[in-house]
């Protein structure tokens, strides 16, 4: 029988007989009814079962056993179920349980056999392996198994199960004794390895308890494994600190890069806004009045609206006008104040009182200043009125209205005298040859330079409902009505005063106030000359009879003036040379009268 089992074992693949020690071979003789019988009496087919050394699981194929070991045991951390030992191999764990927990092994269910005898024989076999042979080890195993079989049931052979499978077979698994001969050499090598590998651990377990001090703090541990985990926590904390510092440096670097990028974008946007402002206010170096006129005439020639002959003729006229410094008068409309005076005498039934300024000419935009010359044109309107008044004739050496380039030169002369140095610095003390806009402060400086007493009043916020400025209307009424009511008990309904017009400035545009109406209901309406109104429309007041429809170009009710801020420049007389010098000195820090 033993020879037949040996031959059957020889036919089994080598990996089964001499493979890993994590599973063993179980050879059973079974009858046709499926019961285990004795090997000598039944000639039934031979079945080879693979049993897991760890949990006792039985499978038929080696591939199934490898899968079971991989999924159930190899991927899990191995530790002793009876003590705190962990992180060892399967052979070392098995040897540790058989040596250190022999008493616990005997108390488990199904462990009533003499395990101590198997362990002694295993150790004896391991000690004799240096001089003996594999056959002798197999014989000792078989003999020990035979002796143990007397204590069990020979008719009902059993196979060991569970995590505490003994190192060598007992009487409960006598059916697999023939296969121990093939595994003797492997078991011997495993025993040697387990004894050598666990010698240090056994010494630690049997030696007196020691204390282990942490090299990084004052903690004292009674177990080296606890100390190891504690030191690893120190190292992890240091790594976390280093990682935090690295992350903090990276965050600061990213923030600095973001700040630099944001500043560059802000500088770029600021430069673009500054260029747009320069372009809007005519400070972008595109040329001044003369350049714009030339461009307009060249465009007209290219579109066929002007012949080349006419182009050269107009160009020569322009150069002559610029050289003289006198306005050519092509955009001027005279006699409008007289026409308005006659209209109110003839009509105006719903009007109780009208106050008009002194005679003033209207100046419209031309091709050379369209889009930026409103301030210069309003000064021409104001100057045209002053030239007609006897009080101001001595202020002007020239009795003509200058053109726009000449007005720019006069403002530069006022700056050179010391007027408004802050405003001059904004224009870099240069206006000629540019399309720069001017406002109330430039008009004030120019009038002061011409020895005309001027006054700036700033209506810096609305004073009425709906963002209106009723205080502005009241101020204008007082300005025109004061001079006309002197010495008169009852002022006439229509008054043509001797007051010059008022320069009115708001954001983006400027106009001239030439009168004010008072309705029967007490409401006020300004009469305004706008340089943006075409010269053809203004001349209709002279060609046709003035009516309420045409008056819409001049009338401005409080609901029409809704800008947040308005500034006015009014004329109040003539300055002496001493007063002029005082005004120039005080204009270094220019202050306006604020209402309210």
C-alpha positions as CSV (number, residue, x, y, z in Angstrom):
1,X,0.0,0.0,0.0
2,X,2.8,2.4,0.9
3,X,4.4,1.7,-2.5
4,X,1.2,2.5,-4.3
5,X,0.9,5.8,-2.4
6,X,4.5,6.7,-3.2
7,X,3.8,6.1,-6.8
8,X,0.7,8.2,-6.6
9,X,2.7,10.9,-4.9
10,X,5.3,10.8,-7.7
11,X,2.5,11.5,-10.2
12,X,1.5,14.7,-8.3
13,X,3.1,17.9,-9.6
14,X,6.2,18.9,-7.8
15,X,4.7,22.2,-6.7
16,X,2.2,20.3,-4.7
17,X,4.7,18.0,-3.0
18,X,7.5,20.5,-2.5
19,X,5.7,23.8,-2.7
20,X,5.0,26.4,0.0
21,X,4.3,25.4,3.5
22,X,1.1,27.4,3.7
23,X,-1.0,24.4,2.6
24,X,-0.8,20.5,2.8
25,X,-2.0,17.5,0.7
26,X,-4.8,15.3,2.0
27,X,-5.1,11.9,0.3
28,X,-8.4,10.1,0.9
29,X,-9.7,6.7,-0.2
30,X,-13.4,7.1,-0.7
31,X,-16.0,4.6,-1.6
32,X,-18.6,4.9,-4.2
33,X,-21.0,6.2,-1.5
34,X,-18.7,9.0,-0.6
35,X,-17.5,7.7,2.9
36,X,-13.9,7.4,4.0
37,X,-12.8,3.7,4.3
38,X,-9.6,1.9,5.0
39,X,-7.0,1.9,2.3
40,X,-6.4,-1.8,2.3
41,X,-10.0,-2.9,1.6
42,X,-11.4,-0.4,-0.9
43,X,-9.9,0.2,-4.3
44,X,-11.6,3.5,-5.1
45,X,-10.3,6.4,-7.0
46,X,-7.6,8.5,-5.3
47,X,-8.5,12.2,-4.5
48,X,-5.8,14.7,-3.6
49,X,-7.1,17.6,-1.5
50,X,-5.2,20.8,-0.7
51,X,-5.7,22.1,2.9
52,X,-4.8,25.7,4.0
53,X,-2.4,25.6,6.9
54,X,-3.9,28.9,8.2
55,X,-7.6,28.4,8.3
56,X,-8.1,24.8,7.3
57,X,-9.9,25.6,4.0
58,X,-9.8,22.6,1.5
59,X,-9.7,22.9,-2.2
60,X,-9.0,20.5,-5.1
61,X,-6.9,22.5,-7.4
62,X,-3.6,24.3,-6.8
63,X,-4.8,27.5,-8.6
64,X,-7.8,27.7,-6.2
65,X,-5.4,27.3,-3.2
66,X,-3.2,30.1,-4.5
67,X,-6.2,32.4,-5.1
68,X,-7.4,31.6,-1.5
69,X,-4.0,32.3,0.0
70,X,-3.7,35.6,-1.9
71,X,-7.1,36.9,-1.1
72,X,-7.6,35.6,2.4
73,X,-4.1,35.8,3.9
74,X,-1.2,37.2,1.9
75,X,-2.8,40.7,1.5
76,X,-3.5,41.0,5.2
77,X,-1.2,41.9,8.0
78,X,-0.3,38.7,10.0
79,X,-0.4,38.9,13.8
80,X,-0.7,36.4,16.6
81,X,-4.3,36.0,17.9
82,X,-3.1,35.2,21.4
83,X,-0.6,38.0,22.0
84,X,0.6,41.4,20.5
85,X,3.1,39.8,18.1
86,X,2.7,41.2,14.6
87,X,4.5,41.7,11.3
88,X,5.9,38.1,11.0
89,X,5.8,35.5,8.3
90,X,3.5,32.5,8.3
91,X,6.2,30.0,9.2
92,X,7.4,32.2,12.1
93,X,3.8,32.7,13.3
94,X,3.1,29.0,13.2
95,X,6.3,28.2,15.1
96,X,5.5,31.0,17.6
97,X,2.1,29.6,18.3
98,X,3.4,26.0,18.7
99,X,6.2,27.1,21.1
100,X,4.8,30.1,23.0
101,X,1.1,29.1,23.2
102,X,1.2,25.3,23.6
103,X,-1.1,25.3,26.5
104,X,-3.6,27.5,24.7
105,X,-3.4,25.2,21.7
106,X,-4.4,22.2,23.8
107,X,-7.4,23.9,25.2
108,X,-9.0,24.7,21.8
109,X,-11.9,22.5,20.5
110,X,-10.8,19.5,18.6
111,X,-7.3,19.7,20.2
112,X,-7.6,16.8,22.7
113,X,-4.8,14.8,21.1
114,X,-1.2,14.8,22.3
115,X,0.2,17.9,20.7
116,X,3.2,18.1,22.9
117,X,4.4,14.7,21.5
118,X,4.3,16.1,17.9
119,X,6.1,19.2,18.9
120,X,8.9,17.2,20.6
121,X,9.3,14.9,17.6
122,X,9.4,17.9,15.3
123,X,12.1,19.6,17.4
124,X,14.0,16.3,17.5
125,X,13.7,15.8,13.8
126,X,14.9,19.4,13.3
127,X,18.0,18.8,15.5
128,X,18.9,15.6,13.7
129,X,18.5,17.2,10.2
130,X,22.2,18.2,10.2
131,X,23.3,14.6,10.3
132,X,20.3,12.5,9.2
133,X,18.6,12.2,5.9
134,X,15.2,13.0,4.6
135,X,14.1,9.4,4.8
136,X,15.0,9.1,8.5
137,X,12.9,12.3,9.1
138,X,10.0,10.8,7.2
139,X,10.3,7.5,9.1
140,X,10.2,9.4,12.4
141,X,7.2,11.3,11.4
142,X,5.4,8.1,10.2
143,X,6.2,6.3,13.4
144,X,5.0,9.1,15.6
145,X,1.8,9.3,13.6
146,X,1.3,5.6,14.1
147,X,1.7,5.8,17.8
148,X,-0.8,8.6,18.0
149,X,-3.4,6.7,16.0
150,X,-4.0,4.4,18.9
151,X,-5.7,7.2,20.9
152,X,-8.2,8.0,18.1
153,X,-10.8,6.4,16.0
154,X,-9.0,4.4,13.3
155,X,-12.2,3.8,11.4
156,X,-13.1,7.5,11.1
157,X,-9.9,9.4,10.0
158,X,-10.2,13.2,10.3
159,X,-8.3,16.0,8.8
160,X,-7.1,19.0,11.0
161,X,-8.8,22.4,10.5
162,X,-8.4,25.8,12.0
163,X,-5.6,28.3,12.5
164,X,-3.6,26.2,14.9
165,X,-2.7,23.3,12.7
166,X,0.2,21.5,14.3
167,X,3.6,21.4,12.8
168,X,3.4,17.6,12.2
169,X,0.5,15.2,11.7
170,X,-1.3,13.6,14.6
171,X,-3.7,10.6,14.9
172,X,-6.5,12.7,13.6
173,X,-4.9,12.9,10.1
174,X,-3.4,9.5,9.6
175,X,-4.8,9.3,6.1
176,X,-2.2,11.8,4.9
177,X,0.8,10.0,6.5
178,X,2.2,8.7,3.2
179,X,2.6,12.3,2.0
180,X,4.7,13.3,4.9
181,X,7.6,11.4,3.5
182,X,7.6,13.7,0.5
183,X,7.4,16.8,2.7
184,X,9.9,15.8,5.3
185,X,12.8,17.8,3.8
186,X,10.6,20.9,3.4
187,X,9.3,20.7,7.0
188,X,12.9,20.2,8.3
189,X,14.1,23.4,6.5
190,X,11.0,25.3,7.7
191,X,11.7,24.2,11.3
192,X,15.3,25.4,11.1
193,X,14.2,28.7,9.7
194,X,11.6,29.2,12.3
195,X,13.9,28.4,15.2
196,X,16.6,30.8,13.9
197,X,14.2,33.6,13.0
198,X,12.3,33.6,16.3
199,X,15.2,33.3,18.6
200,X,15.4,37.0,19.2
201,X,11.7,37.3,19.7
202,X,11.7,34.4,22.2
203,X,14.5,36.0,24.1
204,X,12.5,39.3,24.3
205,X,9.4,37.4,25.5
206,X,11.2,35.3,28.1
207,X,13.6,38.1,29.3
208,X,12.7,40.5,32.1
209,X,10.8,43.6,31.0
210,X,12.9,46.5,29.9
211,X,12.3,50.2,29.5
212,X,12.8,52.0,26.2
213,X,13.4,55.8,26.1
214,X,12.4,58.0,23.2
215,X,15.5,59.7,21.7
216,X,13.3,62.7,20.7
217,X,11.4,63.4,24.0
218,X,11.2,62.2,27.6
219,X,8.7,59.4,27.0
220,X,9.6,56.0,28.4
221,X,8.0,52.9,26.8
222,X,7.9,49.3,28.1
223,X,7.7,47.8,24.6
224,X,10.0,48.4,21.7
225,X,7.2,48.2,19.2
226,X,5.3,51.0,21.0
227,X,8.5,53.0,21.0
228,X,8.9,52.5,17.3
229,X,5.4,53.7,16.6
230,X,6.0,56.7,18.9
231,X,9.2,57.7,17.0
232,X,7.5,57.3,13.7
233,X,4.9,59.8,14.9
234,X,7.7,62.3,15.7
235,X,9.1,61.8,12.2
236,X,5.6,62.3,10.6
237,X,5.1,65.5,12.6
238,X,8.5,66.8,11.3
239,X,7.5,65.9,7.8
240,X,4.2,67.7,8.2
241,X,6.0,70.8,9.6
242,X,8.4,70.8,6.6
243,X,5.5,70.3,4.2
244,X,3.6,73.2,5.9
245,X,6.6,75.5,5.6
246,X,7.0,74.5,1.9
247,X,3.3,75.1,1.2
248,X,3.5,78.5,3.0
249,X,6.5,79.5,0.9
250,X,4.7,78.4,-2.2
251,X,1.6,80.3,-1.2
252,X,3.6,83.5,-0.6
253,X,5.4,83.1,-3.9
254,X,2.1,82.6,-5.7
255,X,0.6,85.7,-3.9
256,X,3.7,87.8,-4.9
257,X,3.4,86.7,-8.5
258,X,-0.4,87.5,-8.4
259,X,0.3,91.0,-6.9
260,X,3.0,91.7,-9.6
261,X,0.6,90.6,-12.3
262,X,-2.3,92.7,-10.8
263,X,-0.1,95.7,-10.6
264,X,1.0,95.3,-14.2
265,X,-2.6,95.0,-15.3
266,X,-3.5,98.1,-13.3
267,X,-0.7,100.0,-14.8
268,X,-1.7,98.9,-18.3
269,X,-5.3,100.0,-17.7
270,X,-4.2,103.3,-16.1
271,X,-2.0,104.0,-19.1
272,X,-4.9,103.2,-21.5
273,X,-7.3,105.4,-19.5
274,X,-4.8,108.2,-19.6
275,X,-4.4,107.9,-23.3
276,X,-8.2,108.0,-23.7
277,X,-8.4,111.1,-21.5
278,X,-5.6,112.7,-23.5
279,X,-7.5,111.9,-26.7
280,X,-10.7,113.1,-25.2
281,X,-9.3,116.4,-24.1
282,X,-7.1,116.9,-27.2
283,X,-3.8,116.2,-25.5
284,X,-2.7,113.3,-27.6
285,X,-0.6,115.2,-30.1
286,X,-2.9,114.9,-33.1
287,X,-2.4,118.6,-33.9
288,X,-4.5,121.6,-33.3
289,X,-6.9,123.9,-35.2
290,X,-4.9,124.2,-38.4
291,X,-4.2,120.4,-38.7
292,X,-7.9,119.6,-38.2
293,X,-9.0,122.1,-40.9
294,X,-6.4,120.6,-43.3
295,X,-7.7,117.1,-42.6
296,X,-11.3,118.1,-43.2
297,X,-10.5,119.7,-46.5
298,X,-8.4,116.8,-47.7
299,X,-11.3,114.4,-46.8
300,X,-13.7,116.6,-48.7
301,X,-11.5,116.5,-51.8
302,X,-11.1,112.7,-51.6
303,X,-14.9,112.3,-51.4
304,X,-15.5,114.7,-54.3
305,X,-17.2,117.4,-52.2
306,X,-14.4,119.9,-53.0
307,X,-12.4,120.5,-56.1
308,X,-8.6,120.8,-55.8
309,X,-8.8,124.4,-56.9
310,X,-11.2,125.2,-54.1
311,X,-9.0,123.3,-51.7
312,X,-5.9,125.4,-52.4
313,X,-8.0,128.6,-52.2
314,X,-9.5,127.8,-48.8
315,X,-6.1,126.6,-47.5
316,X,-4.6,129.9,-48.5
317,X,-7.4,131.8,-46.7
318,X,-6.9,129.7,-43.6
319,X,-3.2,130.4,-43.5
320,X,-3.8,134.1,-43.9
321,X,-6.4,134.1,-41.1
322,X,-4.1,132.2,-38.7
323,X,-1.3,134.6,-39.4
324,X,-3.5,137.6,-38.6
325,X,-4.8,136.1,-35.3
326,X,-8.4,137.4,-36.1
327,X,-11.4,135.1,-36.4
328,X,-12.7,134.9,-40.0
329,X,-16.3,135.4,-38.7
330,X,-17.7,132.5,-40.8
331,X,-19.3,130.9,-37.8
332,X,-20.5,134.2,-36.2
333,X,-24.1,135.3,-36.0
334,X,-24.8,138.9,-34.9
335,X,-27.9,140.8,-33.9
336,X,-29.6,138.0,-31.9
337,X,-30.1,139.9,-28.7
338,X,-31.9,142.6,-30.6
339,X,-34.1,140.1,-32.3
340,X,-35.0,138.5,-29.0
341,X,-35.8,141.9,-27.5
342,X,-38.3,142.6,-30.3
343,X,-39.8,139.2,-30.0
344,X,-40.6,139.7,-26.3
345,X,-42.1,143.1,-26.9
346,X,-44.3,141.7,-29.6
347,X,-45.2,138.4,-28.0
348,X,-44.7,136.5,-24.8
349,X,-48.1,136.6,-23.2
350,X,-47.4,134.0,-20.5
351,X,-44.2,135.9,-19.5
352,X,-44.1,138.5,-16.7
353,X,-40.5,139.6,-17.0
354,X,-37.5,139.0,-19.3
355,X,-33.9,140.1,-18.6
356,X,-31.4,140.0,-21.5
357,X,-27.7,140.5,-21.5
358,X,-25.8,143.2,-23.5
359,X,-25.5,142.7,-27.3
360,X,-23.6,139.4,-27.9
361,X,-22.6,137.6,-31.0
362,X,-23.0,133.8,-31.3
363,X,-20.1,131.7,-32.5
364,X,-20.6,128.1,-33.7
365,X,-18.2,125.3,-34.2
366,X,-16.2,125.2,-37.4
367,X,-14.3,122.4,-39.2
368,X,-11.2,123.2,-37.2
369,X,-12.6,123.0,-33.7
370,X,-15.5,120.6,-33.9
371,X,-15.6,118.4,-30.8
372,X,-13.3,120.4,-28.6
373,X,-13.6,124.2,-29.1
374,X,-16.7,125.0,-27.0
375,X,-14.7,126.8,-24.3
376,X,-12.9,129.0,-26.9
377,X,-16.1,129.8,-28.7
378,X,-17.8,130.8,-25.5
379,X,-14.9,133.1,-24.7
380,X,-15.4,134.7,-28.2
381,X,-19.1,135.3,-27.3
382,X,-18.1,136.9,-24.0
383,X,-15.4,139.0,-25.6
384,X,-17.8,140.2,-28.4
385,X,-20.1,141.6,-25.7
386,X,-17.2,143.2,-23.8
387,X,-15.9,144.9,-26.9
388,X,-19.3,146.6,-27.4
389,X,-19.4,148.0,-23.8
390,X,-17.7,151.3,-23.1
391,X,-16.6,150.2,-19.7
392,X,-14.3,147.5,-21.0
393,X,-12.8,149.1,-24.1
394,X,-9.6,150.1,-22.3
395,X,-8.9,146.5,-21.4
396,X,-8.2,145.5,-25.0
397,X,-5.6,146.8,-27.2
398,X,-7.2,145.0,-30.2
399,X,-10.8,145.7,-31.0
400,X,-11.4,142.4,-32.8
401,X,-12.3,138.9,-31.7
402,X,-9.2,136.6,-31.9
403,X,-9.3,133.2,-33.5
404,X,-8.8,130.0,-31.5
405,X,-5.0,129.7,-32.0
406,X,-4.7,133.3,-30.8
407,X,-6.9,132.6,-27.7
408,X,-4.6,129.7,-26.9
409,X,-1.7,132.0,-27.1
410,X,-3.4,134.6,-24.8
411,X,-4.0,131.9,-22.2
412,X,-0.3,130.9,-22.3
413,X,0.6,134.5,-21.8
414,X,-1.6,134.6,-18.7
415,X,0.1,131.5,-17.3
416,X,3.5,133.1,-17.9
417,X,2.3,136.1,-15.8
418,X,1.7,133.7,-12.9
419,X,-2.0,133.1,-13.1
420,X,-3.3,129.6,-12.1
421,X,0.0,127.7,-12.0
422,X,-1.7,124.5,-11.1
423,X,-3.9,124.6,-14.2
424,X,-0.9,125.5,-16.3
425,X,1.0,122.5,-15.0
426,X,-1.8,120.2,-16.1
427,X,-1.4,121.5,-19.7
428,X,2.4,121.5,-19.3
429,X,2.2,125.3,-20.0
430,X,1.4,124.6,-23.7
431,X,-1.9,125.0,-25.6
432,X,-1.0,126.1,-29.1
433,X,-1.1,123.4,-31.7
434,X,-3.2,121.1,-29.5
435,X,-6.9,120.3,-29.2
436,X,-6.9,120.7,-25.4
437,X,-10.2,121.6,-23.7
438,X,-10.4,124.6,-21.5
439,X,-12.8,125.4,-18.7
440,X,-13.9,128.0,-16.1
441,X,-10.4,128.4,-14.5
442,X,-8.7,129.1,-17.9
443,X,-11.4,131.7,-18.7
444,X,-10.9,133.3,-15.3
445,X,-7.1,133.4,-15.8
446,X,-7.5,135.0,-19.2
447,X,-9.9,137.6,-18.1
448,X,-7.7,138.5,-15.1
449,X,-4.8,138.9,-17.5
450,X,-6.9,141.3,-19.5
451,X,-7.7,143.3,-16.4
452,X,-11.4,142.2,-16.3
453,X,-12.8,141.5,-12.9
454,X,-14.2,138.0,-13.0
455,X,-15.9,135.7,-10.4
456,X,-16.2,131.9,-10.3
457,X,-19.2,130.5,-8.6
458,X,-19.4,126.7,-8.1
459,X,-22.9,125.0,-7.8
460,X,-21.3,121.8,-6.7
461,X,-24.5,119.8,-5.9
462,X,-28.2,119.9,-6.8
463,X,-30.4,122.0,-4.7
464,X,-33.8,121.0,-6.0
465,X,-35.9,117.9,-6.6
466,X,-34.9,115.6,-9.5
467,X,-31.2,116.7,-9.4
468,X,-32.1,120.2,-10.5
469,X,-30.4,123.5,-9.6
470,X,-33.0,126.2,-8.7
471,X,-30.3,128.1,-6.8
472,X,-28.4,128.6,-10.1
473,X,-31.6,130.1,-11.7
474,X,-32.1,132.4,-8.8
475,X,-28.5,133.6,-9.0
476,X,-28.7,134.3,-12.7
477,X,-31.9,136.3,-12.2
478,X,-30.3,138.4,-9.5
479,X,-27.2,139.0,-11.8
480,X,-29.2,140.4,-14.7
481,X,-32.0,142.2,-12.7
482,X,-29.8,144.1,-10.3
483,X,-28.2,146.5,-12.7
484,X,-31.5,147.1,-14.6
485,X,-33.6,148.0,-11.6
486,X,-31.3,150.8,-10.3
487,X,-33.2,154.1,-10.1
488,X,-36.4,152.6,-11.5
489,X,-39.6,152.3,-9.4
490,X,-41.2,149.6,-11.6
491,X,-38.9,147.8,-14.0
492,X,-40.2,147.2,-17.5
493,X,-41.4,143.7,-18.5
494,X,-38.6,143.3,-21.0
495,X,-35.1,144.5,-20.0
496,X,-32.0,144.7,-22.1
497,X,-29.3,145.1,-19.5
498,X,-25.7,146.2,-19.8
499,X,-24.4,143.0,-18.2
500,X,-22.2,140.7,-20.3
501,X,-23.3,137.1,-20.7
502,X,-22.3,134.4,-18.2
503,X,-19.9,131.6,-19.0
504,X,-21.6,128.3,-17.9
505,X,-19.5,125.2,-17.6
506,X,-20.5,121.6,-16.8
507,X,-18.9,118.2,-17.5
508,X,-18.0,117.8,-21.1
509,X,-19.4,121.1,-22.5
510,X,-19.8,124.8,-21.9
511,X,-22.4,127.4,-23.0
512,X,-23.2,131.1,-22.5
513,X,-26.2,132.4,-20.6
514,X,-27.6,135.6,-22.4
515,X,-30.9,136.1,-20.4
516,X,-33.6,134.7,-18.2
517,X,-37.4,134.5,-18.4
518,X,-39.9,134.5,-15.5
519,X,-43.3,133.0,-16.2
520,X,-46.6,134.0,-14.7
521,X,-46.5,131.0,-12.4
522,X,-43.1,132.1,-11.1
523,X,-41.0,129.5,-12.9
524,X,-37.7,130.6,-14.4
525,X,-36.2,129.7,-17.8
526,X,-32.6,130.4,-19.0
527,X,-31.8,131.7,-22.4
528,X,-28.6,130.1,-23.6
529,X,-26.3,130.4,-26.6
530,X,-24.8,127.0,-27.4
531,X,-21.7,126.8,-29.6
532,X,-22.9,123.4,-30.8
533,X,-25.9,124.9,-32.5
534,X,-25.2,125.2,-36.3
535,X,-24.7,128.6,-37.7
536,X,-27.6,128.1,-40.2
537,X,-30.1,127.5,-37.3
538,X,-29.0,130.6,-35.5
539,X,-29.3,132.7,-38.5
540,X,-33.0,131.7,-38.9
541,X,-33.7,134.1,-36.0
542,X,-32.7,136.9,-38.3
543,X,-34.2,135.7,-41.6
544,X,-37.5,134.6,-40.2
545,X,-39.8,136.0,-37.6
546,X,-38.9,134.6,-34.1
547,X,-41.6,132.4,-32.7
548,X,-42.1,129.9,-29.8
549,X,-40.9,127.0,-32.0
550,X,-37.5,128.6,-32.8
551,X,-37.1,129.7,-29.2
552,X,-36.7,126.0,-28.2
553,X,-33.1,126.2,-29.3
554,X,-32.5,128.9,-26.6
555,X,-34.8,128.1,-23.7
556,X,-33.5,125.8,-20.9
557,X,-35.8,125.0,-18.0
558,X,-34.6,123.5,-14.7
559,X,-35.4,120.0,-15.9
560,X,-32.9,120.5,-18.7
561,X,-30.0,121.2,-16.4
562,X,-29.4,118.0,-14.4
563,X,-25.7,117.6,-14.3
564,X,-24.3,117.1,-10.8
565,X,-22.1,120.2,-10.9
566,X,-22.1,123.6,-12.7
567,X,-19.6,126.4,-12.6
568,X,-20.2,129.9,-13.9
569,X,-17.8,132.8,-14.6
570,X,-19.4,136.3,-14.4
571,X,-18.1,139.7,-15.2
572,X,-18.2,142.4,-12.5
573,X,-16.0,145.3,-13.8
574,X,-12.5,146.3,-14.5
575,X,-9.3,145.6,-12.4
576,X,-6.6,148.2,-11.7
577,X,-3.0,147.1,-12.2
578,X,-2.6,146.6,-8.4
579,X,-5.8,144.5,-8.2
580,X,-4.7,142.5,-11.2
581,X,-1.4,141.6,-9.5
582,X,-3.3,140.6,-6.3
583,X,-5.7,138.4,-8.3
584,X,-2.7,136.7,-10.0
585,X,-1.1,136.1,-6.7
586,X,-4.3,134.6,-5.1
587,X,-4.8,132.5,-8.2
588,X,-1.9,130.3,-7.2
589,X,-4.4,128.5,-5.0
590,X,-7.6,129.2,-6.9
591,X,-10.8,129.1,-4.8
592,X,-14.3,129.4,-6.1
593,X,-17.4,130.6,-4.3
594,X,-19.5,127.5,-3.5
595,X,-23.3,127.4,-3.5
596,X,-24.8,126.0,-1.4
